[in-house]
Amino acid sequence: MSLANKVLAVNNDLPIRTDKPVHSGKVRSVYWLTEADSKRLIEEKGYDVGADAPLAIMVISDRISAFDCIWHGEGGMNGVPGKGAALNAISNHWFKLFKEQGLADSHILDIPHPFVWIVQKARPVMIEAIARQYITGSMWRSYEKGEREFCGINIAEGLSNNQKLPTLLITPSTKGILEGVPGVPAVDDVNITRNNIEDNFEAFNFTQKSDISFYEKLLKEGFDVISSELAKIDQIFVDTKFEFGYVNDKAGNEKLIYMDEVGTPDSSRIWDGAAFLDGKIVENSKEDFRQLLLKHFPDPDILLNKDRMVERLALAKDNALPAEVLMKISATYTGIAEKIIGKKIVLSDNPKAEIVDILREQYGLID
């Protein structure tokens, strides 16, 4: 069987019973279950949620996005073999550890297949919760231009690229476009300060002002758990993005939970510890793919300049990347996943058929 067949590129066409449009993101697709199916599963499976909680099936794909574009390869390879399974396995591992260590629950209720989560609907906090342990990437580029205030935090003079910061920094940005928040431009993914959040906590979907400190606590604790576990396998947790939301448990109590994905190569930078000691940066995250793209095309400004978005989208659409580029990224994703979870990532021969069988036979969600 060709590798292209093992890649799950299209994940929004599964015959899962739903009465709402399928939401398809860059990597995951979400199928909201009917009210009857949600109720039935909560009862049958004993999920710790309210009896009327809306549930969804979240299916990951092997698609890869970078610089706000989806990329593809030669020979019909429309994704990276093993990427979806690797991302889910890593997130599952960290969410389980968070729960075991008493941090907070996640939106995941069940894992029927390596590509599939059953999740409960959460009310998202409209913040990309970013934590940084090293100065690199966009923060370094701003620092190099002379900026010394980042998300309302003053940064010391004399730092060098890829240097460890004196303390873990929380540098949030907006999740989605927020209208009418004083001092916050109505654009997605714009840096914000803690004061912005405190002054407008309801606009960011917090129930109460004290929850701001609680989300920061969960972010720091989650970061520390992942950082110390990665250190055991000689990997450095550089920076990451978490997302949070509110749900109600079976008793009707509201609680703040982790959602989306955590500590993955898509949402974090992870460096090889031995190489870093040697003065080199070896990326075990999507940053590796971004760097490959910047080297692959003769005019990297197209990828970096937001004013050239039309050219960038054409570049991604019209250029099938060499298979070896996608296989190198496959090795990055599956390699770090196997180190973290301590076992092999097995590629399905036909992930879509497997998912359909399981959701039909074990969950009754396919007619």
Secondary structure, 3 states (H helix, E strand, C coil): CCHHHHCCCCCCCCCCCCCCCCEECCCEEEEECCHHHHHHHHHHHCCCCCCCCCEEEEEECCCEEECCEEEEEHHHCCCCCCHHHHHHHHHHHHHHHHHHCCCCCECEEEEEECCEEEEECCEECCEEEEEEEECCHHHHHHHHCCCCEECCEECCCCCCCCCEEEEEEECCEECCCCCCCCCCCCCCCCECCHHHHHHCCCCCCCCCCHHHHHHHHHHHHHHHHHHHHHHHCCEEEEEEEEEEEEEECCCCCEEEEEECCCCCCCCEEEEEHHHHHCCCCCECCCHHHHHHHHHHCCCCHHHHCHHHHHHHHHHHHHCEECHHHHHHHHHHHHHHHHHHHCCCCCCCCCHHHHHHHHHHHCCCCCC
